Amino acid sequence: MKKRLGRKEPRKSVAAAFARVVVAATFVVGAACTDSTGPGGEVRIEPAAPTITLQSTPQGQILNTTVTLTNSTEHPVAFSSCGISLERPGMPALPPGKSEWETVWARICYLLEVNPAALSSVFPDYTSEVLQPGQSITIPVYAVVGQAPYTNFTGAPGTYRFHISLSTQILGRYYPLPYESSVSDSFTLLPAS
């Protein structure tokens, strides 16, 4: 620092320096997220077909299908097949015509032992279920209509979609993808014939 008439020039404020760091970090993370979820670089969750029919079994009606998860990003993506859920549009809300999706069924997994492999299906930081760039996996879904604790899944015909909690690895750490980047294309559910 130069001295002028025996005085030091004022230092740049700490707030200004902090602001530059925040802007730089936001730019880096924002660019990384854009690369992982933008066009040509996204995680696709696709139901087996655009129309799925319930099956009749001795247990009752069942949604028996698959979901394909494809990692088209440049980053590893962690997921848990235990965390898959089925959603249906809820009641219309404000603004008029818009409705939120509500969970009507979710796969429940129990940890029988506490070990790193078991923890990996629950905590993305310990996950062994990592989809590398360019890889796909097909996850089976077997949801019984009206089964506790998900009695909201009545099997009513209509539009549904799947949600899978996803995290992407950027700079050595896992970050959750936005909710709308973790849902499948919608499909139409038809009653059993």
N, C-alpha and C positions, 0 to 999 in steps of 0.2 A: 504494500500500500504506500502510496506517495503521501508525503507530508506537505501540507500547505500552511505556511506561517506557523509551524509547530503543531498543527492539528492533524489528526488522521482523517482520511475521508470516511464517510459513513459506510458501514458494511451493508451489503445487500440483506434485506430482511430474511429471516428464517422462513417466513410464510411464503415468500416468492420462490425460494429454493425448494421448499416442500411442494409447492404447486407444480414446478417443473418436473419433479420426480413422479408425482401423481399422473400428470399428463403423459409422460413417457411410459409409465407402467400401464395406463389405460390403453395407449396405442398398441403396445406389444400384446397384451391380453386380448384386446379387441381384434387385432389382426389375426391372432391365432384362432380365435373363435370363428371369425369369418371364414378362414380357410377350412375349418373342420365342419362347418354346417352350411356353407354357401353352396351355390350351384356347382355341380360336378364334384362336390366333396361333402357328402352328407351321409348320415346313417339312415338306412331305409329299413322300416319295419312293415312287412307285407303279409297280410292274411293269405291263406291258401287259395282263396277264390273271392271274387266280389260278392258272391251269394253263397251262403252256407245254410244247410238244412239241419235242424236238430235231429238227433237219432233217438228212437224209442228202444229202451232196454228194460230188463227187469227192475233196475234201480230207479227208473223213471226216464224222463227226457234228458238228453245229454248233448252238450256242445262238444263234439269230438273233432278237432281240427289241428292245424299247425300254423305257426307264424315264422316267417323267415327274416332273420336279422342280417343285414349286409353292411359292412363297413367300407364305404367309398371314400373315407377321409384319408389324410396322410398321417393320422395319429392312432395309436391303440385305443380301443374302446372297451371299458369294463362294463359288465352287465351281470345280472343275477336272474336266472330263470325262475327263482323263487319269488321274485318281485313282479311277475307279470300280473296285470289286472285287466278286466273287461269293463269298458265304459259305455254308457248310453246317454244321449242328450237328455238333460233334465227339463224341468218346467221352464217356460220362457221367462226371462228376467228383463230388467231394464238395461239398455234401451230396448224398445219393443222389437220382437222378432229374434233377439239374441238369447241363446240358452247356454248354460254351462254344462259340461260333461260331468256325469256322476259315476262313481265306481259302483258296479252291481255285483262283481265277483273278483276275487283275488286268490292266487295260489298261496297256500300257507305251507311253509316248510319248518320243520322242527329240528333243532340241533340235538342229536342223540349223544354226542360227545363233544367236549370242548377241545378242539385241536385246530391247528392252522388251516387245515383243509376245510373243516366245517365253518370256521370263521370267514373263509374266503367267499362263501356264497352270500354272506350278510354285509361285510364291510368291503367296499371297493378298494381300499388301500391294501387289503390282504387278498384280493381276488385272484383265483386261478382261472376264472372265466374271463379271458381277455380275447377280444377279436382284433386281430392284427389288420392293418390296411389291406383291403382287397378280399378279405375272408368273409364267408357267410356261414350261418348256422341255422338249422331248422329246430324250433322248439315246439314240442307237442303240448296241446292244450286240451284238457279233459275236465269240463265244468258241468256238474250235475245241477239241473234246474231246481231252485228252491231249497238247496241244501244249506243247513246252518253252518256258519253264521251269516251266509250271504243269501238270505231269503228274498232280497230285492231282485235277484236274478230269476225272474218269472218265466223267461223264455219267450216273452212277448215279441212278436214279429216287429222288425224295424231296423234302424241304423245303429251299428255298434262300432267300436274300435278297441284296439289293445294299447296298453301303456306298459313300457318296460323302463325301469330306472336305468339310465345310462350315465357313465362318466367317461370323459376323454382325458388322455394323458398329454399334458403340455408342459414342457420343460421339467420333466421328471415327477410331476404331481398330477393327481387326478382331480378334475373339476366336473361337477355335474352339468350335463347338457340342459338347456332350457326345456321346460315341460313339453312345449309344442314340438320340439325336435325329438321327443322320446315317445311319440304316439304313431300308431300305424295308420295306413289308409283306412277309411271307413268301409264297412261291408254291410250287406243286408242279411239279416237272420230270418229264416223262414221256419214255420212250425213243422214238426214231424208229420210225415204223411201216413 
